[in-house]
Amino acid sequence: MILNKIKRFLASEDGPTAVEYAVMLALIIVVCLISIQALGSASSQSFSNISQSLGAGS
């Protein structure tokens, strides 16, 4: 009885599939956050350079 339940649990792919999706989602979120941070830093630097250029020209 218990052996059959263990066999069914090990053969079932619902649990591992959910874990795989959760790991993939976590990795996607991390990559998005890193990309947004890098893009924000680059944009901030670009706007600072433009601001300094416009201020120097006046």
C-alpha positions in Angstrom: 0.0 0.0 0.0 2.6 2.5 1.1 5.0 1.2 -1.6 2.4 1.9 -4.3 1.9 5.5 -3.0 5.7 6.1 -3.1 5.9 4.7 -6.7 3.0 6.9 -7.8 4.7 10.0 -6.1 8.0 9.3 -7.8 6.4 8.7 -11.2 4.2 11.8 -11.0 5.7 14.8 -12.8 3.4 17.5 -11.5 5.6 18.5 -8.5 8.9 18.6 -10.4 7.3 20.5 -13.3 6.0 23.2 -10.9 9.4 23.5 -9.3 11.0 23.9 -12.7 8.6 26.6 -13.7 9.2 28.4 -10.3 13.0 28.3 -10.9 12.6 29.6 -14.5 10.4 32.4 -13.3 12.8 33.4 -10.6 15.7 33.4 -13.1 13.6 35.6 -15.5 12.8 38.0 -12.7 16.5 38.3 -11.7 17.6 38.9 -15.3 14.9 41.5 -15.7 15.9 43.3 -12.5 19.6 43.3 -13.5 18.7 44.6 -17.0 16.5 47.4 -15.6 19.2 48.5 -13.2 21.8 48.6 -15.9 19.5 50.4 -18.3 18.6 52.9 -15.6 22.3 53.6 -14.8 23.1 54.1 -18.4 20.1 56.4 -19.0 21.0 58.4 -15.9 24.6 58.9 -17.1 23.3 59.9 -20.6 20.9 62.5 -19.2 23.7 63.9 -17.0 26.0 64.2 -20.0 23.3 65.9 -22.0 22.4 68.3 -19.1 26.1 69.3 -18.7 26.4 69.8 -22.5 23.4 72.0 -22.6 24.4 74.0 -19.5 27.9 74.5 -20.9 26.6 75.8 -24.2 24.5 78.6 -22.6 
